[in-house]
Amino acid sequence: MSTEQKLVTTPVTADFLRGHLDVEDTAHGLLPHRLPARARRQIPDDQLAVAEAQPSGVRLAFRTSATTVHLDTLPTKRVYRGFPPPSDGVYDLLVDGRLTAQATVDGGNLRTVTDMLTQTAEFTPGPVGTAHFTDLPTGEKDIEIWLPHAEITEVVALRSDAPVEPSPDKGRRVWLHHGSSISHGSNAASPSTTWPALAASVGDVELINLGFSGSALVDPFTARAMRDTPADLISLKLGINVVNGDTMRLRAFAPAIHGFLDTIREGHPEIPLLLVSPVLCPTHENTPGPLMPDFSSGTLKFKATGDPEETAAGRLTLTIIRDVLADIVKQRSAEDPNLHYLDGLDLYGESDHEEFPLPDGIHPCPEGHRRIGENFAKLVFTNNGPFAITTG
């Protein structure tokens, strides 16, 4: 009998998943979602519809003595017409919390974006593939397989040389985070090395990452989803997408932030709530959006196309955004002592940019993600930070 024939096949059910808000049954298996169905029905564009279905922070968690594990999935890979295809998404396998193995999945569906601005795309179906993990440590262990953070992934089945069962609840605090493409993990090397994943590991918390590439736009349906999600800690990293999408003026932005906070506090009236302003991005520090792709250098970069003179009329820059968010927290914290503010420049500022510049002008490199994660953990989870565990 071959080794393949000896493998135990386990259909993946929702109780194997962590870091999601909803699951959708498909013809092949389960599709994790990071927004609930009610919110998805209100999504106005393909940008967010794709982003929330990309499983950043979503992982399978199970206990087993297996040394061989195969995960069958159906990925949907995104390519841009006229550009080389990106590398296949990475699956990170952690054993007892330590990154132990990585794999990719061949094949899958193909979503070919024909217009970068509108995200218009053509869909080509493809086959189920497999992420192979072998020579894992012997003995009973807790395994997590983090799904590719920027690749829609339908989870089909686990095949292993020993039975698997969903990991029990470890009783860790749940950290619910919302942010933009940097929180989503753009340019991170792998799903467990996005900055929120790195910070969550240091903080010993269960991460639910609602980082949505291009789509942290203070949407009411996102606020309601966060309101209704059980959590012990909540953070919001807001502002950059409002600027680079040129979606609001100052008059609308400040009340929208107040409304977002009000909605979250309806469901979480007293837990630590952290408002984080944008990290350094020279492209938008003093220049409004909209942001446009720039291919003049031969590689994809981004440039701001707004007029700095129009800030007097209410157009937004990152400098203005930081002042607004700091003022809002200062105003509200008198009645809400568990509301906190973190300046994004303390996560990634001038010195960090000099050491790890933004390759495309907007997103950090893998080392930049690690720096942001380290700084967040130091400022927020430790040293009497707002998410530090207090005693006494």
N, C-alpha and C positions, 0 to 999 in steps of 0.2 A: 504494500500500500504506500503510495507516495506521501510526502510530507504535506502537500496541498490537500490531499484527501483526508488527512487526519485533523485538519483545522476545524475548529468550532465556529459556526457562523451565527452571529448575534445581530438581529435587526436593531438598528439604532432608534430608540424611543426618546421622548422629550426628557425623561429623567436622567439621561446620560449627558445632557447639555447644560452648560453654565454660560452666563453672560448675555443671554438673549431675553427679549420681552415677549416673543411669540414664535410659534412654529407653524409652518404651512405644509400640509400633506401634498406631495406631488406624485406623479406617476412612478417616480424612482425611489423616493424616500421622504426625508424631512428637509425643508428649507428653513433655516433659522432667520428670524427677522429681529431687527433692533428697534422697531416701532410696532405697537399693537395695530390690529386691523382697523380700528376706528380712526387712528391717526393716518394710516396709509391711504385710506379713502379720501383724505383731505390734501394729500401731497399734490402740488400744482405742476411739477415738472419731473422729467426723467433724471435730472441730476440727483435729487434726493431719493427718488424711487430706487435707483441703482445703489446709492451710497448706503441706505439703511439695510439693504439686502446683502451687502458685503459684510462678512461676519467679523469685523474687528473686535477683538476681545472675546469672541465666542470660542468655547473649547468643549471637547468631550472629556469627562472626568469619570474614571472607572478604576476598580480594584481588581487585580489579577496576579497570578503567578506566571503568566505567559512570558516567553522570551521572544516570540514572534507575533507581531500584530500587523495585519493588513487592514487598511481603512478604504473602503470603496466609496467613491464620491463622483458626483457629476458637477464639475466646475463650469462656470460661464466666464470665459476670458474676454477681456476688452482690449481691442487694438484700434489704432487710429489709422485710417486710410492714408497711405503715402508715407508711413513711418514704420520702422522695424518693429516687430512685435516685442512686447516686454517679456522678461523672463517669467517662467511659470511661477505661480504663487507657492510659497513655502509653507509646509506643515511642520510645526515644532512639536516634538514629543518630549515632555518633561517627566522624569521619574522622581517621585517624592520632592517635587518642586525644583529639580535641577534639569536644565536643558541637556538632553542626552542624545537625541538623534533628530535629523531633519530629512524631509522627503518632498518630492513634487509629484504631481499627477499629470500624465500625458493626456492629450485629447481633450474632450469636453466640448461644450457649446462655444460658439464664437460670436461675440457682439462687436461688429465693425462700425466704429463711429465715423460717419461721413462728414459731419460738420461739428467742429470742436465747440463752437459758440452755442449752438442749439442742442448739442448732444444727440442729434438725429443719428440713428444707427440701423444697421441691417443685422438680422439674426440668422445664424447657421447652426442647426442642431448637430450634436456630436455624441460620442459614446461615453459611458461610464468608465472611469479609470481607477487606479489603485495607488495609494501611498503605502510603501513597503517599509516596515521597521523590523529588523532582525537583530539577533545577538544582544537582546536586552538583558539587564541584570536578572539573575535568578532570584526566586523567593517572592513572597507576597509583597506587593507594592501598589502605591497609588500612581496612576498614570493620567496625565492630561495631554490631549492632542489639540493644540491651538490651530484653528483653521486660518487659511490665508486671509490677511486683513483687507485685501483689495481685490478679492476674487469671489464672486457669488458662488456658493458651494451648497449643493444638495447632498446631504449625508445619507448613504444607502445602507451600509452594513459594516460590522467589524468581523474580521476573521482572525482567529488566534489559536495557538496551540494549547491553550488552557481556557477554562470558562472565565468570563468577565461579568462584573456586576457594577451598577452605578456606585460611585463613591458616596459614602455617607456625608451628611452635612457636618462640617468641621466647626461650626459655631463661630466662624469669623465674621467680622463686621462687613457689611455690604457697602461698597463705595460706588455711587452712581455719578458718572461724569458725563458732561455734555460739552462739545467743542467743535472745532472746524477740522480741516484736512490734516493739520499737524496732530491733533488728538486722534483722528482716524488712523494715522500712521503713515502718511505720505512720505516716501523715501526711506522709511525704516527698513532694516535688513530682513526682518522676519516678524511674525505676529506677536511673539513674546518679547520682542525688543522695541516695540513702540514705546514712547515715553510713558503713557499711562500704565502699560503692563509692567514696565520696570519699576515705576513708583509703587504700584500695588504689591509687587513682590517684597519690597522693603517694608511697606506698611502692614504686611500680612493681612490683606483684606481680599474679599471677593469683588472683582471688578465687573461692573456693567458699563461698557464704554459706548456712549451715544455721541461719539465723534463722527460727524457727517461731512465728508469732503465737499467744500463749497456751499454748505447748507446749514451753518449755524446762524440762522437769520431771525432769531427771537420769535420763532413760530409758536403761536398759541397751542397747537396740537402737540408739539414737543413738550411744552410746559405741563400740559395735562397728563401726558404719558409719564413724566417724571413725578408729578403729584401722586399718581396712582400706583407707582412702583415701590414696593417695600425697600427701604434703604436706611442705613445708619449714618451715612455721610454723603453729602452732595456737593459737587463743584460744577461751576459754569465758567467756561472760558469763551468769552463773547467779544465780538467787535470786528475782527478782521474781515469776515465775510460781508458784513454790512458795508464796510468800506470798499472792498474790491468788487462787490457787486453793484455798488452805488445804489443801494436799495432803500435808503432812508436819509432824511435830513435830521439835523439836531432836534428839531421840534418833535419829530415822531420817535426818535430813538430813546430818549430818556424816559418818556411815559411807557414805551414798550418794555423796557427793562423793569420798571416798577411793576407792570402787569405780570411779567414773567415770574418775578419773585413772589408776588402776591399769590399767584396760582400754585406755585410749589409749596408755599407756606400753608395753603389750605389742607394739604395732605401731610405735611411734615412741619408742624408748627414750631418745634423746638430743637431739632437736630442741627449739628454744625452745617452751615451753608456757606460756601466759599465762592466769591465772585472774583474771577481772574481776568485781568486785562491782557491784551495781546503782547506776545513777545516781540522783540525787535525785528522790524522788517523795513530796511531802508527804502524800499520801493514805495511804501505807503506812510512813512512817518509824517511827512508834511505835504503829501500829494494825494488828493482824492482819487477814487476810482472813476470810471470802471477800469478793471484790470483786463489787459488784452495779451494774447500770446505773441511772442516775438521770436521769429526764426532767423533774424539777421545774422546771428553768430553761427548758424549751422546746427545748433541744438535748441531745444525748446527752453525758452526763458519767458518771463512775464514782465510787463511794464505797466505802470499806472498812466492813465491818459487824461485824468481830470486836471482842472486848473486850480492851483493853490490859492489864487486870488478869490475864488468862490467860497472859501471857508467863511468869509464874512456873511454870506447869504445862507449859511447852514450846512454846506457840504462837509462831510466828515473825513478826518484823517485819524491815524492811530494816536497821535499826540492828543487830539481832542477827545477821542474815545476814552483814553486812560483817565483824563480829568473828570469826565462825566461819571464813569463807573466809581471812581474813588469818592466823588461827592455824594453819589447815591448811597453808598455803604455808610459813609459818615452820617448822613441824614437819618437813615433807617436804623442804624445800630443802637441809637439811644433807646429805642423800644424793642429792639431785637438783638440782644447781646450775643446770640449765637450766629449772627451774620458777620462774615469776615471778608477782607479784601486782600488780594495779593497782586502786586504790580508785576506784570509779565516780564518787565526788564530784569527782575530779580531771578527769573528762570533762564532767560537768554537775552543778554545785553551786549553792549559794545565789545567787551573783552571776549565774550563767547563767540561773537560774530567774527572777530579777528582770527580766532583759533579755528573755528569751524564755520566758514561762510556758507550762505544759502546757495546751493548749486544752481537753482533755477530762479533765484531772486525772491522766492516765497517760502519754500519748504526746507527744513534742515536735512543734513546728511545723517547717516546712521549714528555717527559720533555726536551730532547735535541732539538727536533723540535721547541718547544716553545722558548727555549733560543736562537736558531739561528734566529728565526723570530723576536724576540724582539731586538736582536743586529742589525739585518739588518735594521729594521725600524728606530732604533735610529741613525745609522750611515749613512743611505742613504736617508730616507724620511724626517728626521727632522734635526735640528741643522746644518743648512746650508749644508746638504749632497747633493750629485749630483742630487737626485730626489726631493729635497725640492722645494716647490713652492716659487718662488722669487717674490717680489713686488717692485714697483718703476720703 
